Every structure is written in structure tokens, then in C-alpha cells.
Amino acid sequence: MNAAGYQTLIVKFSKPIKVLDEMFDDAEAWGVTTLCEWINAYVMYRE
């Protein structure tokens, strides 16, 4: 879907978000502390 210059990004995961969030315990290594922050950073990078 394109609306006002935006595209919808649908992300499906094989594990619950809570489990995936635990991957980001090392914020120094990832540069973020949650999966949501990582996705937002990825989307901003692509713009």
C-alpha cells in the first residue's frame, strides 16, 4: 500500500516479540534495545 509517499511493511516472525526482544539485551552490539527500535532504524535507513 502506498499512501502519501509511505509503503506498508508487513513483518512476520516465527517467535513471539517478547522472545525476539531478548536478542537486544546487548544494546552496544545492536545499537538499539528492542526489536521495534531495530525495525524503525532499518526503515529510516532505507529512506
KEKEBA-698923 format. One line per field, with one value per residue: residue in three letters; x, y, z of N, C-alpha, C in turn; residue number from 1. Coordinates in steps of 0.1 Angstrom, whole numbers. Example, Ala and Ser with C-alpha at 12.3 -4.5 7.8 and 13.67 -1.06 7.14 Angstrom:
REM residues 2
resn	ALA_SER
nX	132_128
nY	-57_-22
nZ	78_71
caX	123_137
caY	-45_-11
caZ	78_71
cX	132_129
cY	-33_0
cZ	78_79
resi	1_2
//
This chain:
REM residues 47
resn	MET_ASN_ALA_ALA_GLY_TYR_GLN_THR_LEU_ILE_VAL_LYS_PHE_SER_LYS_PRO_ILE_LYS_VAL_LEU_ASP_GLU_MET_PHE_ASP_ASP_ALA_GLU_ALA_TRP_GLY_VAL_THR_THR_LEU_CYS_GLU_TRP_ILE_ASN_ALA_TYR_VAL_MET_TYR_ARG_GLU
nX	8_6_7_7_34_44_52_37_50_50_58_66_71_87_88_75_72_82_102_119_127_145_169_181_194_220_227_248_260_240_230_205_177_154_133_115_128_149_137_125_148_159_140_142_167_165_151
nY	-12_22_53_87_88_68_34_3_-19_-52_-74_-106_-129_-158_-163_-152_-116_-108_-128_-123_-97_-101_-107_-83_-75_-67_-37_-22_-37_-40_-15_-7_-12_-27_-48_-33_-8_-15_-23_2_17_4_9_37_39_29_48
nZ	0_-9_4_5_0_16_23_32_55_61_87_95_121_135_161_193_199_224_230_209_215_236_223_220_243_245_240_231_211_192_189_195_218_216_195_181_179_163_139_132_129_107_87_85_76_50_37
caX	0_13_-1_14_49_48_48_34_59_45_69_61_81_84_88_68_80_89_113_129_133_156_181_187_199_233_224_260_263_229_227_191_174_142_131_108_138_157_129_124_161_161_131_147_180_161_145
caY	0_34_65_99_85_57_20_-5_-30_-63_-83_-118_-136_-172_-164_-140_-104_-108_-136_-116_-85_-106_-107_-70_-72_-61_-25_-17_-45_-38_0_-5_-21_-35_-52_-22_2_-21_-21_16_22_-2_16_50_37_26_60
caZ	0_-9_8_8_0_26_20_44_57_70_91_103_129_139_176_199_200_237_228_200_222_244_215_220_256_244_232_225_199_183_187_199_229_213_181_175_176_152_127_129_124_94_78_83_68_36_31
cX	9_3_8_29_53_44_46_44_53_56_62_73_77_83_80_78_88_102_124_135_145_169_188_191_213_232_237_263_253_227_213_188_161_141_124_118_146_150_128_137_163_152_137_160_176_155_156
cY	12_45_76_96_74_44_12_-17_-40_-72_-94_-125_-150_-174_-151_-129_-104_-116_-129_-104_-89_-106_-94_-65_-65_-49_-20_-25_-42_-23_3_-14_-29_-39_-40_-11_-3_-19_-7_22_16_6_30_50_36_38_68
cZ	0_-6_12_9_9_20_32_43_66_74_99_109_133_154_181_200_213_237_220_207_231_236_216_234_255_234_225_212_188_180_191_211_227_198_174_170_164_139_123_123_110_84_75_74_53_30_25
resi	1_2_3_4_5_6_7_8_9_10_11_12_13_14_15_16_17_18_19_20_21_22_23_24_25_26_27_28_29_30_31_32_33_34_35_36_37_38_39_40_41_42_43_44_45_46_47
//
